[in-house]
Amino acid sequence: MDHKKELKEMYKEMKIEAGVFTMTNKQNGKVFVGSFNNLKRLNGFQFSLKTNSYTNKKLQADFNTFGQDAFDLEIVEYLKKKEEGYFDAKRELEKLEQKWLDTLQPFGDRGYNA
């Protein structure tokens, strides 16, 4: 098997995990709660902050002020998929993110969520 074909097969077999993450500012304690249907997208999230192009202006401003090292990024919960029956992953991920928003209340002076 050629190398390119082997890499494609490995990519297809990679497990895609969805979940909720937090980004906490260690300087002021503010928290951002977010989720992705593919947590590998966290790299793109961090890249957009580094390139000053993230859409959340408050988070972007503090990231620019304090720098990357002032933030902790943590996956707080993975989406557990049902083995049988119908499973609406998008809806379940929204509910999971809402659970964390309700728990952490990252609004106003406490965080970056609107």
PyMOL commands that set and color helices and strands:
alter all, ss='L'
color gray80, all
select helices_A, chain A and resi 3-13+39-50+57-66+68-70+89-104+108-110
alter helices_A, ss='H'
color red, helices_A
select strands_A, chain A and resi 19-25+31-36+71-78
alter strands_A, ss='S'
color yellow, strands_A
deselect
rebuild
show_as cartoon
